[in-house]
Amino acid sequence: MKAITKTCSVCKKQLSRNEIGLCKKLLSEHSEPYCLVCLAELLNCTTEDLEYRIEMFKDEGCTLFG
């Protein structure tokens, strides 16, 4: 069985599990997927801010992140 790959809805970059998880966590389960660069632009923050959030959610034990 082939794994389904998701791409950013803006730039079409292939997404990591963390990027997909962050979109679900910050936007909604049914939101369009975004890469870190496009999500940072959408949320008016930096990619470093988003990377910090990913680590924070991982430390909290969130299973959306790998």
Secondary structure per residue as TSV (DSSP state, phi and psi in degrees):
chain	resnum	aa	ss	phi	psi
A	1	M	-	360.0	130.4
A	2	K	-	-85.7	136.6
A	3	A	-	-72.4	142.9
A	4	I	-	-83.4	128.3
A	5	T	-	-105.0	141.0
A	6	K	-	-108.3	149.4
A	7	T	B	-124.0	156.1
A	8	C	-	-60.8	135.1
A	9	S	T	-72.1	-11.6
A	10	V	T	-101.1	-59.9
A	11	C	T	-100.1	-8.1
A	12	K	-	70.9	15.0
A	13	K	-	-67.5	142.8
A	14	Q	B	-66.9	135.4
A	15	L	-	-98.3	147.9
A	16	S	-	-85.6	166.6
A	17	R	H	-59.4	-38.5
A	18	N	H	-65.3	-39.5
A	19	E	H	-65.3	-42.1
A	20	I	H	-64.0	-45.7
A	21	G	H	-61.6	-40.3
A	22	L	H	-65.7	-40.0
A	23	C	H	-61.9	-43.5
A	24	K	H	-63.5	-41.8
A	25	K	H	-71.4	-42.9
A	26	L	H	-88.0	-31.4
A	27	L	T	-103.7	-73.7
A	28	S	-	-177.3	164.3
A	29	E	T	-59.3	-29.8
A	30	H	T	-106.7	15.9
A	31	S	S	-75.2	163.6
A	32	E	-	-66.7	143.8
A	33	P	-	-82.7	142.2
A	34	Y	-	-132.5	147.6
A	35	C	-	-75.9	170.3
A	36	L	H	-60.3	-39.7
A	37	V	H	-65.0	-48.2
A	38	C	H	-69.9	-35.8
A	39	L	H	-66.7	-40.1
A	40	A	H	-62.0	-41.3
A	41	E	H	-64.6	-42.7
A	42	L	H	-61.6	-40.9
A	43	L	H	-93.1	0.0
A	44	N	T	57.4	51.9
A	45	C	S	-141.5	-172.6
A	46	T	-	-101.7	162.1
A	47	T	H	-65.8	-29.9
A	48	E	H	-63.9	-38.9
A	49	D	H	-59.0	-43.1
A	50	L	H	-69.9	-39.3
A	51	E	H	-62.8	-37.5
A	52	Y	H	-61.8	-44.7
A	53	R	H	-61.1	-42.2
A	54	I	H	-58.1	-47.8
A	55	E	H	-63.3	-38.4
A	56	M	H	-62.4	-46.7
A	57	F	H	-65.9	-37.4
A	58	K	H	-61.7	-45.5
A	59	D	H	-62.4	-29.9
A	60	E	T	-77.3	-9.0
A	61	G	T	90.6	14.8
A	62	C	-	-63.7	129.3
A	63	T	T	-83.0	-0.7
A	64	L	T	-75.6	-12.2
A	65	F	-	-114.2	144.5
A	66	G	-	-102.4	360.0
